[in-house]
Structures are given as structure tokens and as C-alpha cells.
């Protein structure tokens, strides 16, 4: 029988971000109104000669992920001191203090990212890509081909915070899936993600 833990899923979760070279492990707070805004799968209807309606299935729309981070700095290009994501936003390369990054560096690329978001009551897990032991509860969302589209500082609660936004297409260029959800309900373990490049 699955464990039942009211309130196990909160606004705070573990996040792993992978740019094809480096993975950064963080914890983040989702905005109540945004969360993971899964793309709509719209449909329209048009009249036919029989007086009925034919359905027109439109392509699945982009998924938009917005979360809030209380980072205090620019951050680095590795996982040794993840104090911010501005450096990743601008594709900076600095890995040690003092940190600095400019927009539109000559060598900068608009990279795509793989993202993982994990909610769990497993006290042993420290990264969104980690394994979940049997008996623990977990919910994980995995996304590939995401683009980092917004990184905005604000003082909405009289503290420096950043609102970060990623946009995920419904399919990759080759037509492969981009979003996978998985769950451990307390009756079985959930394996770690050893291949970060895949969902």
C-alpha cells in the first residue's frame, strides 16, 4: 500500500540543470501561480455538411517552467558554488572568484538544457537526478531541449530574489519526446538517472 503523506509536495523542490557539459544541483521555490505550466493541446471545431462538427487537433504548445530562486550572486560555470544562474543565462565561463559575466560574449551560445525537478520525502536524496529508496515518496519531472529564456532579479519581499523561466517544446527537432513524469509511491524504489543526456 502506498504511503500517504499529506502536504509532502511543497513549493520547494530539488532542481538539476544540465547544459550538455556540466550539471548544477539546486533547490528552488516554485511560484504558486506558475509552477510547471504544461503546454495546452488545443482543439478547434468546424461545421461540416451534415450539420455536425469536425475536430481540428492543433499541435501541443510549449511548456513554460517558472521558479523563484534566492540566489545572492552571479554564480559560476560549474557545481562547486551554485550561488546564481546569471552566469549560465549568459553562457559565462568563469569557474572561480571573482565572478563576472557579460551579455553577448563573443563565444556565447544560446544553449539548450535538460531539467529535472524532484519532490520527495527521501532524506537521503540530494539531487533531482538521484535514486529514491523503497518506502519513500517522490515525484519527478524530466525535461529536455529546454531554453533558458528569462532571468530577472526582484525585491518583491524586500529580499533579493530571481525569477527564472525555461521554455520546453512539445517535441525535439527530430520529433522525440521532451517531457517525462515519474513517481515513487512508497511501494518501490526509483532509479537514479545515470544518463543525464536522456529523459
C-alpha positions as CSV (number, residue, x, y, z in Angstrom):
1,X,0.0,0.0,0.0
2,X,1.3,3.4,-0.9
3,X,2.4,5.8,1.8
4,X,0.0,8.7,2.3
5,X,1.8,11.9,3.5
6,X,-0.5,15.0,3.3
7,X,1.5,18.0,2.3
8,X,4.5,16.1,1.1
9,X,4.7,18.2,-2.0
10,X,5.5,21.8,-1.2
11,X,6.7,24.7,-3.2
12,X,10.3,23.8,-2.6
13,X,11.9,21.1,-4.7
14,X,15.3,19.9,-5.9
15,X,16.4,21.0,-9.3
16,X,19.2,19.7,-11.6
17,X,20.2,21.7,-14.7
18,X,22.4,20.2,-17.4
19,X,23.9,22.1,-20.3
20,X,25.5,19.2,-22.1
21,X,28.7,19.5,-20.1
22,X,28.1,20.5,-16.5
23,X,25.2,19.6,-14.1
24,X,24.2,22.1,-11.4
25,X,22.2,20.9,-8.5
26,X,19.9,23.4,-6.7
27,X,16.8,23.8,-4.6
28,X,14.2,26.2,-5.8
29,X,10.8,27.6,-4.8
30,X,8.0,27.5,-7.4
31,X,5.7,30.4,-7.8
32,X,2.2,29.5,-6.8
33,X,0.6,30.8,-10.0
34,X,3.1,29.4,-12.4
35,X,4.7,26.0,-11.5
36,X,5.2,23.8,-14.5
37,X,2.7,25.2,-17.0
38,X,2.3,22.2,-19.3
39,X,1.6,23.1,-22.8
40,X,-2.0,23.1,-23.9
41,X,-3.2,20.6,-26.5
42,X,-5.8,22.8,-28.3
43,X,-8.6,21.6,-30.4
44,X,-11.0,23.6,-32.7
45,X,-14.3,22.5,-34.3
46,X,-15.6,23.5,-37.8
47,X,-19.0,22.8,-39.2
48,X,-19.5,20.0,-41.8
49,X,-22.2,19.5,-44.4
50,X,-24.1,17.1,-42.1
51,X,-24.6,19.9,-39.6
52,X,-22.1,18.4,-37.2
53,X,-18.6,19.5,-36.3
54,X,-15.2,18.2,-37.3
55,X,-12.5,18.5,-34.8
56,X,-9.1,20.0,-35.8
57,X,-6.3,18.9,-33.5
58,X,-3.7,21.7,-33.2
59,X,-0.1,20.9,-32.2
60,X,0.8,20.8,-28.5
61,X,2.0,24.1,-27.2
62,X,5.3,24.9,-25.4
63,X,5.6,24.1,-21.7
64,X,6.7,27.0,-19.6
65,X,8.5,26.5,-16.3
66,X,8.9,29.4,-13.9
67,X,10.5,29.2,-10.5
68,X,11.9,31.5,-7.9
69,X,15.5,31.4,-6.6
70,X,17.0,33.2,-3.7
71,X,20.5,33.3,-5.1
72,X,22.8,36.1,-3.9
73,X,25.4,36.2,-6.7
74,X,26.2,35.8,-10.3
75,X,27.2,32.1,-10.0
76,X,29.9,30.1,-11.7
77,X,30.0,27.7,-14.6
78,X,30.3,24.5,-12.5
79,X,28.6,23.0,-9.5
80,X,31.2,23.9,-6.9
81,X,29.5,27.1,-5.7
82,X,26.0,27.4,-7.3
83,X,25.2,30.9,-6.0
84,X,23.3,32.0,-9.0
85,X,22.3,31.3,-12.6
86,X,23.1,34.6,-14.3
87,X,26.3,33.1,-15.5
88,X,24.5,30.2,-17.1
89,X,21.9,32.6,-18.6
90,X,24.7,34.5,-20.5
91,X,26.8,31.3,-21.1
92,X,29.7,32.6,-19.0
93,X,32.8,30.5,-18.4
94,X,34.1,31.8,-15.1
95,X,34.5,29.0,-12.6
96,X,36.3,30.8,-9.7
97,X,36.1,34.1,-7.9
98,X,35.9,37.0,-8.7
99,X,32.9,36.2,-10.9
100,X,31.8,38.3,-13.9
101,X,29.8,37.8,-17.0
102,X,28.7,39.9,-19.9
103,X,25.7,39.6,-22.2
104,X,26.5,38.6,-25.8
105,X,30.1,37.4,-25.2
106,X,31.8,36.7,-28.5
107,X,31.9,33.0,-27.7
108,X,28.4,32.7,-26.0
109,X,25.9,30.2,-27.3
110,X,22.2,30.0,-26.7
111,X,22.3,26.5,-25.2
112,X,19.5,24.1,-24.7
113,X,19.2,22.5,-21.2
114,X,18.0,19.3,-19.6
115,X,16.0,19.9,-16.4
116,X,14.9,17.7,-13.6
117,X,12.5,18.7,-10.7
118,X,12.1,16.4,-7.8
119,X,9.8,16.5,-4.8
120,X,10.4,13.7,-2.2
121,X,10.3,12.8,1.4
122,X,13.5,10.7,1.0
123,X,16.0,12.4,3.3
124,X,18.9,10.6,1.5
125,X,18.5,12.2,-1.9
126,X,20.4,15.4,-2.6
127,X,19.9,15.9,-6.3
128,X,16.9,15.9,-8.6
129,X,18.5,13.1,-10.6
130,X,19.1,10.9,-7.5
131,X,17.7,7.5,-6.6
132,X,14.7,7.2,-4.3
133,X,14.7,4.4,-1.7
134,X,11.8,1.9,-1.4
135,X,9.3,3.2,1.1
136,X,9.8,6.9,0.2
137,X,7.5,9.0,-1.9
138,X,8.8,11.0,-4.9
139,X,7.5,12.9,-7.9
140,X,10.0,13.8,-10.7
141,X,9.6,15.8,-13.9
142,X,12.2,15.5,-16.6
143,X,12.6,17.9,-19.5
144,X,15.0,18.0,-22.4
145,X,15.6,20.6,-25.1
146,X,14.6,23.5,-22.8
147,X,15.7,27.0,-23.4
148,X,16.6,29.4,-20.6
149,X,14.5,32.5,-21.6
150,X,14.3,34.7,-18.6
151,X,16.4,35.6,-15.5
152,X,15.0,38.6,-13.6
153,X,16.1,40.0,-10.2
154,X,13.5,41.5,-7.9
155,X,12.9,42.6,-4.3
156,X,9.2,41.7,-4.1
157,X,9.6,40.5,-0.4
158,X,12.3,43.0,0.5
159,X,14.9,40.4,-0.3
160,X,16.9,39.8,-3.5
161,X,15.4,37.0,-5.5
162,X,15.5,35.9,-9.1
163,X,12.6,34.7,-11.2
164,X,13.8,32.1,-13.7
165,X,11.9,30.9,-16.8
166,X,12.6,27.9,-19.1
167,X,10.6,27.1,-22.2
168,X,10.3,23.5,-23.4
169,X,9.0,22.5,-26.8
170,X,6.5,19.7,-27.2
171,X,9.0,17.7,-29.3
172,X,12.6,17.9,-30.3
173,X,13.7,18.8,-33.9
174,X,13.7,15.1,-34.7
175,X,10.2,14.6,-33.1
176,X,11.4,12.9,-29.9
177,X,9.6,13.4,-26.6
178,X,10.7,16.2,-24.3
179,X,8.8,15.7,-21.0
180,X,8.6,12.6,-18.7
181,X,6.9,12.3,-15.3
182,X,7.6,9.5,-12.9
183,X,6.6,8.7,-9.3
184,X,7.6,6.5,-6.4
185,X,4.6,5.9,-4.2
186,X,6.3,4.2,-1.3
187,X,6.0,0.6,-2.6
188,X,9.1,0.6,-4.8
189,X,12.4,2.4,-5.3
190,X,13.0,4.8,-8.2
191,X,16.3,4.6,-10.0
192,X,18.8,7.4,-10.4
193,X,19.3,9.0,-13.8
194,X,22.8,7.8,-14.8
195,X,22.5,9.2,-18.3
196,X,21.9,12.9,-18.0
197,X,21.5,13.4,-21.7
198,X,18.3,11.4,-21.9
199,X,14.8,11.6,-20.4
